[in-house]
Amino acid sequence: MPDTSAPAPDPDTLFASLRQLPEPPPLRQLLTDDPTRADRYVIQAGDLRVDYSKHRVDDSILAGLFDVARSAGVEQRRDAMFAGEHINVTEDRAVMHVALRARSGVSMYVDGHDVVPDVHATLDKMAAFAERVRADERITHVVNIGIGGSDLGPAMATRALQAFAHPRIRSSFVSNVDGQDIADVLASSEPAETMFIVASKTFGTVETLTNARTARDWLVAGLGEEAVADHFVAVSTNAERVADFGIDIANMFGFWDWVGGRYSVDSAIGLSLMVAIGPDHFREFLAGFRTIDEHFTQSPLEANAPAVLGLIGVWYGNVLGWWTKAVLPYADELARFPAYLQQLEMESNGKSVRLDGTRLTTDSGPIVWGEPGTNGQHAFYQLIHQGTRIVPCDFIGFANPHHPYRHHHDLLVANLIAQSEALAFGRDNTDEPYRNFEGNRPSAVILADELTPSTLGQLIALYEHIVNVQGTIWGIDSYDQWGVELGKELANNITPELTGEPAPDRHDAATNALIAWYRAHR
C-alpha cells in the first residue's frame, strides 16, 4: 500500500494542464448539439440517479480531471482508507467509518485488529436498548444531547426518516449551549416520559455537559436522584465520567477513535435515530451506506459518482474560481441536510496545510449552503439565476412522497426540473435586460424513487466520498479538525472572567472592552 503520509503532488502542478483547457461551449449548446449527453453524463449509483449533464464540463475536461485524479493517487488513498491505514496523519489514526456499515462476517482491520465484530456487537446492544424503549409505553419523548457530529447527523436523519418513526415516540435534539435551546425542549417534556441520550465521546464536551447537567437537575427535581439511572444513557467511551454523572455504564454505548464525529451517524451516535425508526430500518440505513461504499471502491473513475462529482468541484474551484455550492433538496424532510453537509465538507476540507505540513498554494474546500425547495426559490435563487457569482447547485429529489398529496409532489418535482433547465438554458431578453437570464449556470440532479433509510444512507455516503476525492487532490488531511480548538480554549479562559475577576493582561483592548461591557450589563 502507498505511504499515505508522503506529500501528494503539488495541486498547482496538477491543475496546470487543466488551466490550459478551453472552457466548454455554453450548456445550451452542449445539450443541443449532443443528444447523447443526457444519457452519457448520468451515473446510476445504487438507487441514486446522478445526472451531471448540466455541469460545465465536456469529454476533454473530464479526461483531464481523471488524469489529475490518477496523478494525485485518488484510487490509492481510497484503498488505503478501506484498508485501515492511518490516513488521518495529524492524529495518527485510521479513518474507518466505512467499517460501521460492513456486513457481519466481513473482516476490516485497524492496527491488526478486525473491528467488524466490535461494530456488530455494539449494533446488537443498541438494538436491544432501542427495542426496550420502543416497547416501554411510559416513554414518549427521546432527547439527544450532543453537538457537532453528535447532533447534526442524528437530528438530520431523524427528521428525514420521520415517515418511518415510531408513532408514540417524539424526538428532540439539544446542541446549542444557549439555554433557550434546552429550555424549549424541557418546557414541552414530562420527566416520567422522557429519555435522555448524552452523546459525547469523552463525556467532557463543555456544551454537551452543560446541557446534560441542566437536564439532570430538571429530572431530579421532578422524580428524584434515583431516576437518573433509568432516564439517562450515554454514547461515550469514558466510563468513569459516565458513572460519576449517575448513568449505569451498562447503558453506555461506545465508538472508536477511528470514527470522526461528522462521520458517526451510523455508529452509536445514531442511537436516537435507531430508537425512532427501529433496528430493522437502521440496518437498512447502514446497507445504503454500504451500497455506495461498494460503488466507490469497485467502479472505474469514469463511472464513479463520488469521483466525478468531486472532480467537477475541483474544476470549478481551482480552475474557474467558483468556491460555493448550493445543496437544494426538493424534499422537506431533508431540511437539515444542507447543514449536515456544511459540517461534513467544510470541517473536513477547510484546511490550509498539506499532509507534509507545508502551506497549500491553492484554495480548498467549497462553501456549502442551501435550503429545501421551493422555499429557496423565493429567497436566494435570484442570485443564483441573475447574480454576478456562479453558484453550482446540487438538486435532490424523489419520485414518490410519503404524504398523500400527490398534486403537491408533482408541483414540487416540476419546480426542481424547471430550475435545473432554467439555470442551464436561461432566456434571452434584450429589450428588457432585467428580465434576461444568461443561463449557463451549472447543476447536478440527484434523483431516487423514494426517501427511505437506504437512500438516505446512500446520499450521505456519496458526499462522504466526494470529500475523500477532493481532499486527496488537495493533499490535505480531511479527517482532523484542529480549527475548532482555539475558540473553545479561549472561551474557557473568558468564562470565569465574566463573573469573577477579569484578567486584562490576557487580552487585547478590544476583547477587554467586550468583557467589561458584558460584566456591566449582565
LINZIKA-V775849 format. One record per residue. D_FIRST is the distance of its C-alpha to the first C-alpha in whole Angstrom. Layout:
# LINZIKA-V775849
D_FIRST + D_FIRST
This chain:
# LINZIKA-V775849
0 + 4 + 7 + 8 + 12 + 12 + 15 + 15 + 17 + 21 + 22 + 25 + 24 + 22 + 25 + 28 + 28 + 28 + 31 + 33 + 33 + 36 + 37 + 37 + 41 + 42 + 41 + 44 + 44 + 41 + 42 + 45 + 44 + 41 + 42 + 39 + 37 + 38 + 36 + 33 + 32 + 32 + 29 + 29 + 27 + 28 + 32 + 31 + 33 + 31 + 33 + 32 + 35 + 37 + 34 + 35 + 32 + 33 + 31 + 31 + 29 + 27 + 26 + 25 + 23 + 21 + 20 + 20 + 17 + 15 + 16 + 15 + 11 + 13 + 11 + 8 + 9 + 11 + 8 + 7 + 10 + 11 + 9 + 11 + 9 + 12 + 12 + 15 + 15 + 19 + 20 + 17 + 16 + 14 + 15 + 16 + 19 + 18 + 19 + 22 + 23 + 21 + 24 + 25 + 24 + 20 + 18 + 15 + 14 + 14 + 14 + 15 + 18 + 18 + 20 + 21 + 24 + 25 + 25 + 27 + 29 + 30 + 30 + 33 + 35 + 35 + 36 + 39 + 40 + 40 + 42 + 45 + 45 + 46 + 48 + 50 + 53 + 53 + 50 + 50 + 48 + 45 + 44 + 40 + 40 + 37 + 36 + 33 + 30 + 32 + 35 + 34 + 32 + 34 + 37 + 36 + 35 + 38 + 40 + 38 + 39 + 43 + 44 + 42 + 43 + 46 + 49 + 50 + 48 + 47 + 44 + 44 + 42 + 42 + 40 + 42 + 44 + 47 + 49 + 51 + 47 + 48 + 52 + 52 + 50 + 52 + 55 + 54 + 53 + 55 + 54 + 54 + 53 + 49 + 46 + 44 + 40 + 39 + 35 + 34 + 31 + 32 + 36 + 37 + 36 + 40 + 40 + 39 + 41 + 44 + 45 + 44 + 47 + 49 + 48 + 49 + 52 + 53 + 53 + 54 + 57 + 58 + 57 + 57 + 54 + 54 + 52 + 49 + 47 + 48 + 47 + 44 + 41 + 38 + 34 + 33 + 31 + 34 + 36 + 39 + 39 + 40 + 42 + 44 + 44 + 46 + 43 + 43 + 39 + 40 + 39 + 36 + 33 + 30 + 26 + 23 + 22 + 19 + 21 + 23 + 26 + 26 + 24 + 26 + 29 + 27 + 27 + 30 + 31 + 32 + 35 + 38 + 36 + 36 + 40 + 41 + 40 + 39 + 36 + 36 + 36 + 33 + 31 + 32 + 31 + 27 + 27 + 28 + 25 + 23 + 24 + 23 + 19 + 19 + 21 + 18 + 15 + 17 + 19 + 19 + 19 + 23 + 24 + 22 + 24 + 22 + 20 + 24 + 26 + 23 + 23 + 27 + 27 + 25 + 28 + 31 + 30 + 29 + 31 + 34 + 34 + 34 + 33 + 34 + 34 + 36 + 35 + 38 + 38 + 42 + 42 + 43 + 41 + 38 + 40 + 38 + 35 + 35 + 35 + 32 + 30 + 32 + 30 + 27 + 26 + 28 + 27 + 23 + 24 + 27 + 25 + 26 + 24 + 20 + 17 + 18 + 22 + 23 + 26 + 25 + 27 + 27 + 28 + 26 + 27 + 30 + 33 + 33 + 36 + 39 + 41 + 42 + 44 + 47 + 48 + 46 + 48 + 51 + 49 + 46 + 46 + 49 + 46 + 44 + 46 + 48 + 47 + 46 + 42 + 40 + 38 + 35 + 36 + 34 + 37 + 36 + 39 + 40 + 42 + 44 + 45 + 46 + 49 + 52 + 53 + 52 + 54 + 52 + 49 + 50 + 51 + 48 + 45 + 48 + 47 + 44 + 44 + 47 + 45 + 42 + 44 + 46 + 44 + 43 + 46 + 48 + 52 + 54 + 57 + 59 + 62 + 61 + 58 + 57 + 56 + 54 + 50 + 48 + 45 + 42 + 41 + 37 + 36 + 34 + 36 + 34 + 36 + 36 + 39 + 39 + 38 + 37 + 34 + 32 + 32 + 32 + 29 + 27 + 29 + 27 + 24 + 24 + 25 + 22 + 19 + 22 + 21 + 17 + 17 + 20 + 19 + 15 + 18 + 20 + 17 + 19 + 18 + 19 + 19 + 22 + 25 + 27 + 30 + 32 + 32 + 35 + 38 + 37 + 38 + 41 + 42 + 42 + 44 + 47 + 48 + 50 + 52 + 53 + 55 + 55 + 56 + 54 + 52 + 53 + 52 + 48 + 48 + 49 + 53 + 52 + 50 + 53 + 55 + 53 + 53 + 57 + 57 + 56 + 57 + 61 + 60 + 58
